[in-house]
Amino acid sequence: MVNSIVRNKLVPSHSMANILTTIALALLLCLSAVGAKTNLNTHSRGLSPSTIIPLVGQDGICNLVVEKQGYACEEHKVTTKDGYILSLQRIPEGRSGKSPNKIPVLLQHGLLMDAVSWMINSPDESLAFILADNGFDVWLSNTRGTNYSRGHTSIKPNDPSYWDWSWDELVAYDLPATVQYVHYQTGQKLHYVGHSLGTLIALAAFSQENLLNSIRAAALLSPIAYLAQMSSTLARTAADAFIAEDLYWLGIKEFAPRGEPAVKLLQDICKQPTNNCSNLMTSFTGPNCCVNSSKTDYFLEHEPQSTATKNLIHLAQMIRQGTIAMYDYGNADENNKHYGQPTPPVYDMARIPNNLPLFLGFGGQDYLSDVDDVQTLLDTLKDHDTDKLVLQYREDYAHADFVFGENAKQVVYDPLMAFFKLQ
């Protein structure tokens, strides 16, 4: 366990600076990674096999990203129990060719991102390609509302009701749909890798003892369960000012990072004298040691992407309240209507089975997945089987390094793969 990690929490300076980029909006209450800075003006439950529809030949992440790097790729989609149509990509083999009976691994991105975030760097530095080249059957998920998962059986994204969800629905519908999909297609239990928000929804599902029959092991990078200690002053400012709630009641149900309301929101945050917007990546995520800033333009071709404003409200509740619970509707009557009790049900991390293999990678400079919050999570896992819990701590890593770090293969991904191969 990490009982006493000592490190300095770097606090952004108090100087004001230019507002630099819409990419910072990708980091609002961020449980996502960010590429780099630029100018604002720059650019299921109940899953049945009948819901499995390949998208072979359609434009998508496969032909825009994966195949350009010389990898085979398949486009798929799956419909969740509540009607959202999600895209998934499969990289069935590495550059050396296919081998039989490969173990599947599912990658789940963070907030305001999609599967492309796992492939921003070169093939030798990007986790999706590294896994494929090391003999895994790689599957990439894209949550509802992202560019290639904007379908629904009955409503369109321009309908406000399309955006009536928070990460609770990702736990209840999106994650089960994708996990069961991969399990059905491959006939095997799978490994899971999540970053940031992708760790939150997995931990919540595991605490309800869901998906366990389909999961071999889970690797959680920049794990999020508790947010009370987060040291990102920009994210905390937004939460404490109830900014997401204000947007919601103004009728903005889709949070589109490149849209005018989001740009105005960033401007308001950066006007606060305690917030430094001169380096937005550092201000939100912490000082990433190893992100290649030359990847900014490529990042901006694909990210950031939309999420539900209600999802941001839910994350803000976690920051303010220090709890991991379902969405709070704000009063006992509304909570009773949804949950049959006056307060939202808690996701109890202590209920995660002690024999579930878990790999947790976290960094000493991370403003979002703060070491103290990770310690709170570890305290709830104190009875976890010692041979089933592996901790990979990097003092110099911040939030984005775990996905975009140029040296992540050596310091994170190689140990992660070694862990998977033992399970």
C-alpha positions in Angstrom: 0.0 0.0 0.0 1.0 3.6 -0.4 0.8 4.6 3.2 2.9 7.8 3.2 3.9 9.1 -0.2 5.4 12.6 0.4 5.4 15.0 -2.5 4.8 18.6 -3.1 1.4 19.6 -4.6 2.4 22.2 -7.1 -0.1 25.1 -7.0 -0.6 27.2 -10.1 0.8 30.8 -9.8 -1.6 33.6 -9.2 -0.7 35.5 -12.3 -3.4 36.1 -15.0 -2.5 35.2 -18.6 -4.0 34.8 -22.0 -6.8 32.3 -22.6 -5.1 29.8 -24.8 -7.3 27.1 -26.1 -10.6 25.3 -26.4 -8.7 22.2 -25.4 -8.7 23.4 -21.9 -12.5 22.9 -21.9 -11.8 19.2 -22.5 -10.4 19.4 -19.0 -13.3 21.0 -17.2 -13.8 18.9 -14.1 -11.5 16.8 -16.0 -11.2 13.2 -15.7 -9.5 13.2 -19.0 -6.1 13.8 -20.4 -5.1 16.9 -22.5 -2.8 17.3 -25.4 -1.2 20.7 -25.1 -1.8 24.4 -25.4 -2.8 26.4 -28.4 -4.9 29.4 -29.2 -8.6 29.7 -28.6 -9.2 30.5 -32.2 -7.4 27.3 -33.3 -8.8 25.1 -34.8 -25.9 -3.9 -21.2 -27.5 -5.1 -19.4 -29.6 -7.4 -21.5 -27.3 -7.3 -24.5 -28.3 -9.9 -27.0 -26.3 -11.0 -30.1 -29.0 -9.3 -32.3 -27.6 -5.9 -31.3 -24.2 -6.7 -32.8 -23.8 -5.0 -36.2 -20.4 -4.7 -37.8 -19.7 -1.4 -39.6 -17.2 -2.8 -42.2 -16.3 -0.2 -44.8 -17.8 2.8 -43.1 -15.7 5.9 -42.3 -14.6 5.8 -38.7 -11.6 5.5 -36.4 -10.3 2.4 -38.2 -9.7 4.1 -41.6 -8.9 7.5 -40.1 -6.4 6.4 -37.6 -5.6 2.7 -37.2 -5.2 1.5 -40.8 -2.9 4.5 -41.5 -0.5 3.0 -39.1 -0.4 -0.3 -40.9 -2.7 -2.3 -38.6 -5.8 -4.4 -39.4 -8.9 -2.9 -37.9 -12.6 -3.7 -37.7 -15.5 -1.3 -37.0 -18.4 -2.6 -34.8 -21.3 -1.1 -33.0 -23.6 -2.2 -30.2 -26.8 -0.9 -28.8 -27.2 -0.4 -25.1 -30.3 -1.3 -23.2 -31.4 2.3 -23.1 -31.0 2.7 -26.9 -27.6 4.4 -27.4 -25.6 3.0 -30.3 -21.9 2.8 -29.5 -19.0 2.3 -31.9 -16.2 0.0 -31.1 -13.0 -0.8 -32.9 -11.0 -4.0 -32.9 -7.3 -4.4 -33.7 -7.2 -8.2 -34.0 -3.5 -8.5 -34.7 -0.2 -6.6 -34.4 2.1 -5.7 -37.3 3.7 -9.2 -37.2 0.4 -11.0 -37.9 -2.4 -12.8 -36.2 -1.9 -15.6 -33.6 -4.7 -18.0 -32.4 -6.6 -17.7 -29.2 -5.4 -14.2 -28.3 -6.7 -12.7 -25.1 -9.0 -9.7 -25.6 -8.4 -6.4 -23.9 -10.8 -3.5 -23.8 -9.6 0.1 -23.6 -11.9 2.8 -22.1 -11.0 6.4 -22.5 -11.6 9.4 -20.2 -14.0 12.4 -20.2 -14.4 14.4 -23.4 -12.2 11.9 -25.3 -12.8 8.9 -27.5 -10.7 5.8 -28.5 -8.3 8.0 -30.6 -6.8 9.1 -27.3 -5.1 5.7 -27.0 -3.4 6.2 -30.4 -2.1 9.8 -30.4 1.5 8.9 -30.2 3.5 6.7 -32.5 2.7 2.9 -32.6 5.7 2.3 -30.4 4.4 4.7 -27.8 0.6 4.2 -28.0 -1.0 1.6 -25.7 -3.5 0.3 -28.2 -0.8 -0.5 -30.8 1.7 -1.8 -28.1 -0.9 -4.2 -26.8 -1.7 -5.5 -30.4 2.0 -5.9 -31.1 2.4 -7.9 -27.9 -0.2 -10.5 -28.7 -3.5 -9.0 -27.4 -6.8 -8.8 -29.2 -7.4 -5.1 -28.7 -10.9 -3.5 -28.5 -11.5 0.2 -28.2 -14.7 1.6 -26.8 -16.3 5.0 -27.4 -18.9 6.2 -24.9 -22.2 7.9 -25.8 -22.1 11.4 -27.2 -18.6 11.1 -28.7 -18.1 11.6 -32.4 -18.7 8.0 -33.5 -21.2 7.1 -30.8 -23.9 9.6 -31.4 -26.6 7.2 -32.6 -29.8 6.2 -30.8 -32.7 4.0 -31.6 -35.3 6.8 -31.3 -33.8 10.2 -30.5 -31.2 12.5 -32.1 -28.3 14.3 -30.5 -30.1 17.6 -31.1 -32.9 16.5 -28.7 -32.1 17.6 -25.1 -33.4 14.2 -23.9 -30.4 12.5 -25.7 -28.1 14.2 -23.1 -30.1 13.2 -20.0 -27.4 11.1 -18.5 -24.4 11.1 -16.2 -21.6 8.6 -15.6 -24.3 6.5 -13.7 -25.6 5.5 -17.1 -22.1 4.6 -18.3 -21.9 2.2 -15.4 -25.4 0.8 -15.9 -25.5 0.6 -19.7 -22.4 1.5 -21.8 -19.8 -0.5 -19.9 -21.9 -3.7 -19.6 -22.8 -3.4 -23.3 -19.2 -3.1 -24.5 -17.8 -5.8 -22.1 -20.6 -8.3 -22.9 -20.1 -7.5 -26.6 -16.4 -8.3 -26.5 -17.0 -11.4 -24.4 -19.6 -12.7 -26.8 -17.5 -12.0 -29.9 -14.4 -13.6 -28.6 -15.8 -16.3 -26.3 -13.2 -15.3 -23.7 -13.0 -13.3 -20.5 -11.2 -10.0 -21.1 -8.7 -7.6 -19.6 -9.8 -4.0 -19.0 -7.8 -0.8 -19.2 -9.4 2.5 -18.1 -8.0 6.0 -17.8 -9.5 8.5 -15.4 -13.3 8.5 -16.0 -12.8 5.0 -17.5 -11.5 3.9 -14.1 -14.4 5.5 -12.2 -17.1 3.6 -14.1 -15.2 0.3 -13.8 -14.7 0.7 -10.0 -18.4 1.6 -9.6 -19.4 -1.5 -11.6 -17.1 -3.7 -9.7 -18.4 -2.4 -6.4 -21.9 -3.6 -7.5 -20.2 -7.0 -8.3 -21.2 -6.5 -12.0 -19.2 -7.7 -15.0 -17.0 -10.0 -12.8 -17.8 -13.1 -14.8 -16.4 -11.4 -18.0 -13.3 -9.7 -16.6 -9.9 -11.3 -16.0 -8.1 -8.3 -14.6 -8.4 -4.5 -14.7 -5.7 -1.9 -15.1 -6.7 1.5 -13.8 -4.5 4.5 -14.9 -5.0 7.8 -13.0 -7.7 6.1 -10.9 -10.7 8.1 -9.9 -13.0 7.1 -7.1 -12.7 10.1 -4.7 -12.1 13.7 -5.7 -12.2 15.7 -2.4 -8.4 16.2 -2.4 -8.0 17.2 -6.0 -5.5 20.1 -6.4 -6.6 21.4 -9.8 -7.8 24.9 -8.8 -9.4 25.4 -12.2 -11.6 22.3 -11.9 -12.4 23.0 -8.2 -13.3 26.6 -9.1 -15.8 25.3 -11.7 -17.3 22.9 -9.2 -17.5 25.3 -6.3 -19.2 27.9 -8.5 -21.8 25.5 -9.7 -21.0 26.4 -13.2 -22.2 23.2 -14.8 -25.5 23.5 -12.9 -25.9 27.0 -14.3 -25.3 25.8 -17.8 -27.8 23.0 -17.3 -30.6 25.3 -16.1 -29.8 27.7 -19.0 -30.9 24.8 -21.2 -27.4 23.7 -22.3 -27.7 19.9 -22.0 -24.8 19.0 -24.3 -21.4 20.3 -23.2 -19.6 20.9 -26.5 -16.0 21.9 -25.7 -15.6 23.8 -29.0 -18.9 25.7 -28.7 -19.5 29.3 -27.6 -20.9 28.5 -24.1 -17.8 26.4 -23.3 -15.5 29.1 -24.5 -17.3 31.7 -22.3 -17.1 29.3 -19.4 -13.3 29.0 -19.7 -13.0 32.8 -19.9 -15.0 33.1 -16.6 -12.8 30.6 -14.9 -9.6 32.2 -16.0 -10.7 35.6 -14.7 -10.5 34.3 -11.2 -7.3 35.8 -9.6 -6.3 32.5 -8.1 -6.3 30.7 -11.5 -3.4 30.6 -13.9 -4.4 29.9 -17.5 -1.0 30.5 -19.0 -0.4 26.8 -19.2 -3.8 25.1 -19.2 -2.5 21.6 -19.4 -0.5 22.1 -16.2 -3.3 24.0 -14.5 -5.8 21.2 -15.0 -3.8 18.0 -15.1 -0.6 18.8 -13.2 2.8 19.3 -14.7 3.1 16.4 -17.1 6.7 15.3 -17.4 6.7 13.4 -20.6 4.0 14.6 -23.1 5.2 15.5 -26.6 3.8 18.9 -27.4 4.4 18.3 -31.1 1.3 16.1 -31.0 -1.0 19.0 -30.3 -2.3 19.5 -33.9 -3.1 15.8 -34.3 -4.8 15.8 -30.9 -7.0 18.7 -31.9 -8.1 16.9 -35.1 -10.0 14.4 -32.9 -10.4 15.8 -29.4 -12.0 17.2 -27.3 -15.5 15.9 -27.7 -18.9 16.4 -26.2 -20.4 15.0 -23.0 -23.6 15.6 -21.1 -23.7 18.7 -18.9 -25.4 16.5 -16.4 -22.3 14.3 -16.3 -20.2 17.4 -15.4 -22.7 18.2 -12.6 -22.3 14.7 -11.2 -18.5 15.0 -11.2 -18.8 18.4 -9.5 -20.9 16.8 -6.8 -18.1 14.4 -6.1 -15.6 17.2 -5.8 -17.8 19.2 -3.4 -19.1 16.3 -1.3 -16.0 14.0 -1.3 -18.2 11.0 -1.9 -18.7 8.4 -4.7 -22.4 8.1 -5.1 -25.1 8.2 -7.7 -26.3 11.5 -9.2 -27.9 13.8 -6.6 -31.2 15.3 -7.8 -30.9 18.0 -5.2 -33.8 17.2 -2.8 -35.2 14.2 -0.9 -38.4 14.1 -3.0 -36.6 13.8 -6.4 -34.1 11.3 -5.0 -37.0 9.3 -3.6 -38.5 9.2 -7.1 -35.4 7.9 -8.7 -33.9 5.7 -5.9 -36.6 5.1 -3.3 -34.5 6.8 -0.7 -33.9 10.5 0.2 -30.2 10.4 -0.7 -28.3 8.9 -3.6 -27.0 5.4 -3.2 -23.3 5.1 -2.5 -20.9 3.0 -4.6 -19.2 1.1 -1.9 -15.6 0.5 -2.9 -15.1 -1.9 0.0 -17.5 -4.3 -1.9 -15.1 -4.8 -4.7 -14.1 -8.5 -4.5 -10.8 -9.0 -2.8 -9.6 -11.5 -5.4 -10.2 -9.3 -8.4 -6.8 -8.6 -10.1 -6.2 -4.9 -10.1 -3.3 -2.8 -11.4 -3.4 0.8 -10.3 -1.0 3.3 -12.0 -0.9 6.8 -10.5 1.4 9.9 -10.4 2.8 12.2 -7.8 2.1 15.3 -9.9 -1.5 14.5 -10.9 -3.9 17.3 -10.0 -7.0 15.3 -10.8 -6.3 11.8 -9.5 -4.6 13.2 -6.4 -2.4 10.8 -4.4 -4.4 11.6 -1.3 -7.6 10.6 -3.0 -5.9 7.4 -4.4 -4.9 6.7 -0.8 -8.5 7.0 0.3 -9.4 4.4 -2.4 -6.5 2.1 -1.2 -7.7 2.4 2.3 -11.1 0.9 1.2 -9.1 -1.9 -0.5 -7.0 -2.7 2.6 -8.3 -6.3 2.7 -7.6 -6.9 -1.0 -5.6 -10.0 -1.7 -2.0 -8.9 -1.7 -1.1 -10.9 -4.8 -4.1 -9.4 -6.7 -3.3 -5.7 -6.2 -0.3 -4.1 -8.0 0.5 -0.4 -7.5 2.6 1.5 -10.1 3.5 4.9 -8.7 5.5 7.5 -10.6 6.5 10.6 -8.7 7.1 12.6 -11.9 3.8 11.6 -13.7 0.7 13.8 -14.0 -2.7 13.0 -15.4 -1.9 13.0 -19.2 1.4 11.2 -18.9 -0.4 7.8 -18.5 -1.9 8.1 -22.0 0.4 10.5 -23.9 3.8 10.0 -22.1 6.6 9.2 -24.5 8.2 6.9 -22.0 4.9 5.3 -20.7 5.7 2.0 -22.4 8.8 1.5 -20.3 7.5 2.8 -17.0 3.8 1.8 -17.2 2.7 -0.3 -20.1 5.4 -3.0 -19.8 4.6 -3.7 -16.1 0.9 -3.6 -17.0 1.3 -6.2 -19.7 3.4 -8.4 -17.4 0.6 -8.2 -14.8 -2.0 -9.2 -17.4 0.1 -12.2 -18.5 0.1 -13.5 -15.0 -3.8 -13.5 -14.8 
